[in-house]
């Protein structure tokens, strides 16, 4: 398993790597409770199927580090078959992010994006709410159950 760390950054906690990660490396495996409805921390893995953190979750449990992944419109990782994979080389102490719109049809808690990337979508609401152009721009890493 990749050496990861949860860090406090301003108002939120985030997941960072303690060592360099090469593009294509499996960073972590999604583990958790399966549920039919989304929550603020769940990740959608199929039509009406989500992985969520269990109620007895603690930050020291490495199985649930994925709960601290933040969104970015220009992410450095993506989910495929319940694995988080490095989309780019990720440097030591760098935050690991993924695009929530590539796994979530409709966010349970939509929010304004703060990624400050050139192609920021501003409102993160889920794949369902993207324009055709926005959907096309992320299609390579979008879960097949969304289209």
GICORWO-V5340 format. One record per backbone hydrogen bond with DSSP energy under -0.5 kcal/mol. CO is the residue of the C=O (numbers start at 1). NH is the residue of the N-H. If there is no record, write none. Layout:
CO_NH ; CO_NH
//
This chain:
2_4 ; 3_18 ; 3_19 ; 5_7 ; 5_16 ; 7_9 ; 7_14 ; 9_12 ; 12_9 ; 14_7 ; 14_16 ; 15_96 ; 16_5 ; 17_93 ; 21_90 ; 22_25 ; 25_27 ; 25_86 ; 27_2 ; 28_84 ; 33_52 ; 35_50 ; 43_51 ; 46_49 ; 49_45 ; 49_46 ; 50_35 ; 51_43 ; 52_33 ; 54_57 ; 58_61 ; 60_62 ; 61_64 ; 62_65 ; 63_31 ; 64_67 ; 65_68 ; 66_69 ; 68_15 ; 70_98 ; 72_75 ; 76_87 ; 76_88 ; 78_85 ; 80_83 ; 82_30 ; 83_80 ; 83_85 ; 84_27 ; 84_28 ; 85_78 ; 86_24 ; 90_21 ; 91_94 ; 94_17 ; 95_97 ; 96_70 ; 97_76 ; 97_77 ; 98_72 ; 98_100 ; 99_102 ; 100_103 ; 100_104 ; 102_143 ; 103_105 ; 104_127 ; 105_128 ; 111_124 ; 117_120 ; 121_123 ; 122_113 ; 122_124 ; 123_125 ; 124_111 ; 125_107 ; 126_129 ; 127_130 ; 131_135 ; 132_136 ; 133_137 ; 134_138 ; 135_138 ; 135_139 ; 136_139 ; 138_141 ; 139_142 ; 143_146 ; 144_147
//
